[in-house]
Amino acid sequence: MSERLTTGEICTRSVVIAFRGTTLNGAARLMRENHVGCLVVVEELEGERLVVGVLTDRDIVTAVVASDIDPGTMRVEDVMTTDLVTAREDDSVIDLLRTMRRKGVRRIPVVDGQGQLVGVVTLDDVLDILSQEFGLLVAAIDSEGKREHQVRR
């Protein structure tokens, strides 16, 4: 890791994707089989995967199940979020958190300089990194106490 932690360093690079035309039932199966709460919706153009939306398990529940709509009649494009929030892989984690807070999202697709999908980052990813950092802080405090005890005997 570099001194300036970037979104690209903490994102998950193995992303479960869907296409606009994927059935909603198929999308839900993808989520279950891959143990994820969201799918990044992409469009393939000239061999590149461009992000066009995000579909979350919450989208399915609130827009379809809670409204008593038959999910078997719907496609991902009918429910996905198209008001897209993305992060660039060279964005700092601080900038990422500011964007998440400002936009009210917990998951963000990560794109490269050309807008191609490279990963997805979640609040869980950020919390994992922060917990490691806090562990290092606690170890430093503990080490200081042990050092002082040895020096002051």
C-alpha positions in Angstrom: 0.0 0.0 0.0 1.1 3.5 -0.7 1.2 6.4 1.8 -1.9 7.8 0.2 -4.4 4.9 0.2 -6.5 4.8 -3.0 -9.8 3.4 -3.9 -8.1 1.1 -6.4 -6.0 -0.5 -3.6 -9.0 -1.5 -1.5 -11.6 -2.3 -4.1 -12.7 -5.8 -5.0 -11.5 -6.5 -8.6 -13.6 -9.6 -9.1 -17.0 -8.0 -9.8 -20.2 -9.8 -10.4 -21.9 -8.2 -13.3 -25.2 -8.2 -15.1 -26.5 -6.8 -18.4 -29.6 -4.6 -18.9 -31.5 -7.6 -20.4 -30.7 -10.0 -17.6 -33.9 -11.2 -16.0 -34.6 -10.1 -12.5 -34.8 -13.7 -11.3 -31.5 -14.4 -13.0 -30.0 -11.3 -11.3 -31.2 -12.5 -7.9 -29.7 -15.9 -8.5 -26.4 -14.3 -9.4 -26.5 -12.4 -6.1 -27.3 -15.6 -4.1 -24.7 -17.8 -5.9 -22.0 -15.2 -5.4 -23.0 -14.0 -2.0 -23.1 -10.4 -3.0 -25.7 -7.6 -2.4 -25.2 -5.8 -5.7 -24.5 -6.3 -9.3 -22.7 -3.8 -11.5 -24.7 -3.5 -14.7 -22.4 -3.1 -17.7 -22.6 -2.6 -21.4 -19.9 -4.1 -23.6 -18.7 -1.8 -26.3 -15.7 -2.8 -28.4 -14.4 -5.2 -25.8 -14.7 -2.7 -22.9 -17.1 -3.0 -20.0 -18.7 0.4 -19.3 -20.8 0.8 -16.2 -24.4 1.8 -16.9 -26.1 1.0 -13.6 -26.1 -0.8 -10.3 -28.7 -3.3 -9.0 -28.9 -4.0 -5.3 -30.9 -6.6 -3.4 -32.6 -3.6 -1.8 -33.7 -2.4 -5.2 -35.4 -5.7 -5.9 -37.1 -5.8 -2.5 -38.3 -2.2 -2.5 -39.2 -1.8 -6.2 -40.6 -5.2 -6.9 -41.3 -7.5 -4.0 -42.8 -4.8 -1.8 -44.9 -3.6 -4.7 -46.3 -7.1 -5.4 -44.9 -7.0 -8.9 -44.0 -10.4 -10.5 -40.2 -10.4 -10.8 -40.5 -13.0 -13.6 -41.7 -10.3 -15.9 -38.9 -7.8 -15.3 -35.4 -7.2 -16.5 -32.5 -5.6 -14.7 -32.9 -2.4 -16.7 -36.4 -2.0 -15.2 -35.1 -1.7 -11.6 -31.4 -0.8 -11.7 -30.2 2.6 -10.5 -29.0 4.7 -13.4 -28.2 7.8 -11.4 -24.7 6.4 -11.4 -22.0 7.2 -8.8 -18.6 5.9 -9.6 -15.1 6.3 -8.2 -11.8 6.4 -10.1 -9.2 3.9 -8.9 -6.8 6.7 -8.1 -9.3 8.5 -5.9 -8.2 8.7 -2.2 -10.2 6.7 0.3 -11.1 10.1 2.0 -12.6 11.3 -1.3 -14.4 8.0 -1.7 -16.0 8.3 1.8 -17.0 11.9 1.1 -18.7 10.7 -2.1 -20.5 7.9 -0.3 -21.7 10.3 2.3 -22.8 13.0 -0.1 -24.6 10.5 -2.4 -26.0 8.3 0.3 -24.6 5.0 -1.2 -22.7 2.1 0.4 -21.3 0.5 -2.8 -19.6 2.2 -5.7 -18.2 0.8 -9.0 -14.6 1.7 -9.6 -13.5 2.8 -13.1 -10.3 3.5 -14.8 -9.4 6.7 -16.7 -11.4 5.6 -19.7 -14.5 4.8 -17.6 -14.0 1.0 -17.8 -15.0 -1.2 -14.9 -12.1 -2.3 -12.7 -13.8 -3.1 -9.4 -16.3 -2.3 -6.8 -15.8 -0.8 -3.4 -18.1 -1.1 -0.4 -18.3 0.4 3.1 -17.3 -3.1 4.3 -14.1 -2.8 2.4 -13.4 0.6 4.0 -14.3 -0.7 7.5 -11.9 -3.6 7.0 -9.0 -1.3 6.2 -9.9 1.0 9.1 -10.1 -1.9 11.5 -6.5 -2.9 10.5 -5.4 0.7 11.0 -7.0 0.8 14.4 -5.3 -2.5 15.3 -1.9 -0.9 14.4 -2.7 2.1 16.6 -3.6 -0.2 19.5 -0.4 -2.2 19.0 1.6 1.0 19.0 0.1 2.1 22.3 0.7 -1.3 23.8 4.3 -1.3 22.5 4.9 2.1 24.0 3.8 0.9 27.5 5.9 -2.2 27.3 8.9 -0.2 26.2 8.5 2.3 29.0 8.1 -0.6 31.5 11.5 -2.1 30.3 13.3 1.2 30.4 12.0 2.4 33.8 12.7 -0.8 35.8 
